[in-house]
Amino acid sequence: MSITVTPKDLLDAGVHFGHQKKRWNPRSKPFVFDHRQGITIIDLGKTHAALEKACAFLEDTVANGGNVLFIGTKRQAQELVREAATSVNMPYCVDRWLGGTLTNYETVKRSIAKFKKYQQQETSGELAKLSSKEESAIKREMARMQRNFSGIVDMGGLPSAIFLIDVSHEEIAVAEGARCGIPTIALVDTNSDPSLVTYPIPGNDDAVKSIRIIVETVVAAVQSGLAQRDTRRAARGAADLKTATAAVAAAVGVDATAVTPAAESDIPEVAEEVVVPVKKKLTRAVHKVAAPKAE
């Protein structure tokens, strides 16, 4: 995939600013351009190449029917990640990463089903019929569930890929993704280990501008994948219809190209007129036979 963002755009957004030299992770050395005035500078050429590679993977994954879990629980990324995931109808987690969301998904799935049940009871008015003590307890539990499950209620299963901001801040999610074998794309700063994720994108994960430009590029890739998915589904549906038409035509011994849907004007409208009088006539006959003779 060819992305529209250039290294100059990344420079203007401050993606090249890393952490202080004393806090840098030696494993991020391949992505480091230089250390200047105690600050680590990231090589934006490598950032652009890594971003392009990650976006190509995301586009292909979504086009093949997969979904992407967006994660950004740090304060600078919460709203950006929520808006991005909502715009492409993908699951997200921005409030708090619940341990075991991926590795213990069956238990989380049952909790989500319970949350949906409470929501249904609240909508139908069944919750108001309970005692005030029970109702308040359920509403407190619903508030907690809303924080934990609001973004993954409709996830439906384990995601095909994970996109997150700040590997160090989301270390539990990274570990769970690796344990479940889920590819992970992440914005990785110089204080983090890029080898923990499948597709690291070296860059500043603390500045809002830097996070925004990366997230917007990822969203564009996901939207492109969704468009390809719809195109493939339409083509697959047309192919299936053509195959079914050919099979029916072969069964009746008719040329498939000559089979066309019947027009409404070709369908006779006298069927009901024929059936109704006969039905009434039979009814009268039955009554005539069943009626007792007058003495």
N, C-alpha and C positions, 0 to 999 in steps of 0.2 A: 504494500500500500504506500502511496506517495502522500505524505502529510503536507499541509499548507504552511505549517510553522517552520520558520527558518532559524538558524543559529543566532541571527541578529535579533529576532523576536525573543529568543531565550535570554539573550544578554540584557535586553531592555527590561525584562521581567525580573532580573536578578537571580536567575537560576544558577549562575556560576559561583555564588557565594557559599562557601562551606563553613565548617565550624573552626574554632581556634585550633592551631596546630597541636597544642597539648592534648586536645580531645579527639584527634583524628584516629580512625581505625586503619591500621597498616594494610588491611585487605582491600581498602578502597584506593590503594596506590595506583592501579591501572587507569583510574578515571581522573587522577589529580593532574592538573596542569602545572601548578607551582604553589609555593608558600610565600606569601607576601605580607609583611607587617604583622606576622603572627596569625594570618588568616589563610586557610586552605582555599585555593582557587580550582574549580572544577573545569575540566576540558569540555567545552560545549559541543565540539565536533563529535566526541564520543557520546555525549548526551543525546544529540540529535539522531545519531545512528541507532542508539539503543531504543529511543522513543519510536522511531520508524519501525523497528523490528517488533516491538511490543504491540504496536497498533495493527500491524499486519496479522499477528497471531490472534488478537482479539477479534478482528474483522472476520477472519476465517472461522473462528470458534462460534461466533454468533450466527454467521451465515449457515453453519451446519446444524443449527437448532439449539446450541448451548446458551446458558445464561451466565452472567458475570456478577459476582457479589462485590459490591463496593463497600470498603471499610475506611472510616476516617473518624476516630473518636477524639482526636486532639482538637483543642478549641479552634484553632485556625482553619481546620478542614471540615468541621461539622456541617455547616450550612452549604458549603460548596459541594460536598459529596452528596448530601441529601438532595439538593436540586438536580445534580447531574444524574443520579440514579433514577429519580422520579421522572425526569424528562425522557428517559429511554425505557421506562417500565422495568427496571431491574431491581433485585433485592439489595438492601443496604443495611449497614449498622453504623450509627453515628453517636449513640449515647453511651453505651457500655458493651464491651465484648463479653458475652456470657460464656464462661469456660465450658467446653464440651459442645458448643454449637455445631461443630463439624464431626468431632470424634464420637460424640454421644447424641447423634441427631435423632435417633428414634425416641429418646426421652423428651428432647426438645419438641419433637413433632406432636407428642401427646399433650404437652403443655400448650402448644399452639391451638390444638383442637379444643382444649378446655377454654382457652381465651375466646375462641370463636363462639363456643356455646354460651358463655356469659354475655357476649355481645348480642347474640340472638335473643336471649332472655330479656335483656334490657330494651331491645327494639320492640319486642312483642308485648312488653308490660308485665311479664311473669315475675321479674325481679321486684317490682313494686308491691307484689302480693305477699312477699316474705316479711318477716318481722324486721323492724328497723335495725336491730343488732346484726342479723344475718345480711341484710342488704348493705350496710356500711362495711362489713367485713369483706364481702364480695367486691364492692367498689374499690376498696383499698388494694385488693389483690389484682383487680383489673388495671389500676393505675400502674402498678409495678410491672405487670405483663405488657402494658402499652409501651413502657420505656424499653423493655428488653426485646420485644417481638414485633414492634410496629413495622420495621422494615423488612422482616423475613416471613411475614404471615403467609404470603402467597408464593414463597420460594419453591415449595413442592418437592424438594429433594436437594441433594448436595449440588453445589454449583459446578459448572464446567471450568471456571477460572475465577481467580480472586484478584481484585485490584485494590491496593491500599496505599495509604500515606504514612511514611515513617516506620521503617522496619523495627527500630528499637522500641517505639511506643506500642506497636501491635505485635510484640514478640510471641504472645500466646496464639494469636490467630495465624501467624506465620508457621509456628510449630505444628498446629493442627492441620493446616493445609498441606504441609510436607508429609505428615503422617498419613493423611488420606490420599496422597498422590495427586493433589489438585495443583495445577500450574498457577504460580503466583507472579503478578506484575506489581512492582512497587517503586515508589519514588524514594530513593536511597540517598541519604546525606553522607558526608565524610566521616561521621561518628558511628556509622552502622556497617554491618558486614553484608556486602552485596551477594556473597555466595549463598546466603540463606534462601534467596528467592530465585525463581526460574528466569524471569526477565527483569533485571534491575535497571532502573532509569536514574542515573546519577544526577542529583540536583538538590537545590535548597528546599528542604521540607518544612521550614519554619515561616517563611514569608508568604503572605496571602497571594500576592501577585504570581509568585512562582508556582504555588499549588494550583492556582486558577488556570494558568496556561497549559499545564500538564493535564489537568482534569478535562478541560475543554477539548483538547486533542484526542484524548481517550474516548470521550463521548462521541466525537465525530466518527471515530473508527467503529464504535458500536452501532451508530445510526446507519452507517454504510453497510455493516453486516446484516442489520435488520432488513434493509431494502433488498439486499441480495437474497435473503431468506424468503421474503414474499415473492420475489420473481421466480425462485426455484419451485416454490409451492404451486404457483400458478401454472408453470410449465409442466410440473409433475401431474397436476390435476387434468390438464389438457391431454397429456399422454395417456393417462389411465382411461379417460373417456374415449379416446380414439381406439385403445385396445379393446375396451368392452364393446364398442360398436362393431368392431371387426369380428369379435367372437360371436356376437349375436347374429351378424350377417352370415358368417360361415355356418352356423347351426341351421339356419333356415334356407341356406343355399342361395343367398342374394349377394350381389356385389356390394361391398361395404361403402363404396363411393356413391351408390344409388340410394342409400338409406338416409332419409331426412326426417326430422321431426314432423309430425302431423300438425297441420294448421288447425286452429279452433273452428274455422269455417267448414272444414272437412268432416267434423264429428257430427253425426246425426243427433238431432235434438228431440226425436220422437220416441226415444226409449221409454221415458217416464209416461208418455201419453198412452203407450201400448200396455204398460204394466198396470197402471192404476185402474182402468176399466175392468180388466180381467180379475184383479184382486177384489173389486167391489162385487162383480158378478158371482164369484165363488163364495163370497160372504153371504150374499142373498140366498144362494143355493143351500148353504149349510143351515141357515136359519129356517128355510122352508122345510128341510128334512127333519130338523130337530124340534120344530114346533109341534106340540100335541094337538091331536084332532079334537075339534069341538064336538061335544056329544049333543 
